[in-house]
Amino acid sequence: TILLTNGENKILFDPYLARYDKNAFDFYHFNYDDIDAIFITHPHLDHFADISFFARRAKCPIYVNKRGIETARKNGLNMSRFKELQPNDSNICEKK
């Protein structure tokens, strides 16, 4: 997991829970209210297995490629915040 922050924006990349790495940050007790976006770089199991946990807690958009969208849909996740990443997307996290 990478948490990228610039002081006012927070973006999570490939979040996962500590059960895969005992030295990992404890995301079970993390405050998700101020996360602006979650990015899944690719929907392999090690990047996507815990996305339902994060989707329930964070209220931000979740960006993933087309295969990730299909995987999320197939696994019955709420698709309302999933956004499909397209090649050359830019400014997708701009605040309105």
N, C-alpha and C positions, 0 to 999 in steps of 0.2 A: 504494500500500500504506500502511496505517496500522497501527502497532504501538501498542496501548494497554496501558499498564502502571500498576499502582498500588503497586508495590514487591514484591508477592507473586504477583500474577496478571498473565499476559501474553496478550493476545488480538490476533490478526492479522485485519485486514479487507482483503478484496480483494487478496491478495498476488499479485504478478507478478514476473517475472524482469527483470533490467536490460536485456535485449536490446530491450525496447520503449522504454526511456528510458536513455540512456547516463549520465545523472546520478543514476540511482536507486541505492538501497542494494543491495549485493551479497548477495542472498539465497542464492547458491550455497554460501557458506561460513558460513552462519548456524547457530547451535545451536538445534535444534528441540525438544530434550528438555524444556524448561520452558515450552513454549507450552500454554496451557490450552484454547484453542479457536481455530478459524478460522471467520470469517463471510464468506460471499460475498453481497453485497447484491443482486446479480442476475446471471444467467448469460450476460451478453453476452460476446463474445469477449475484450474487453479486461479482463474481470474473471475469466474462467473458463479461458482458454487454458492456463494453467500449473498448474491445480489438481492434475493427476496428479503433478507434481513435488513439490508440497507434501504431498499425500496419502501419498506414499511415505516422506517424511522425518519428518513430525510424527505423533505417536501420539495426538493429541487428536481430539475430535469436530470434524466439519466441518459447519457449519450453512448451509443454502441452502433456497430456496423449492422448491415442487413441480416447477417447470420445470427447475430446476437438478438435482434428483434424477433426473428423466427423462433429462436430457442426460448426466449422469455414467454412468448405467446404460447408455445407448445407446453410449457411448464405451468401455465395458468396464472402468470403474474398479471397484476393490474397494469395495463399498458398505457394508462393516461399520462404518465410522465416520461415514458421511454421515447427517445428521439433518435431517429436513424441518422447516423453520420454518413455523409457523402464525400467522395474524394474532393479535395480542395475547398471544403467548407471553411469559412472564416467568419470571425465576429459572432460566433454562435452563443457566446456567453455575455454579449453586450447587455448591460442593464438598460432597460427602457425608461 
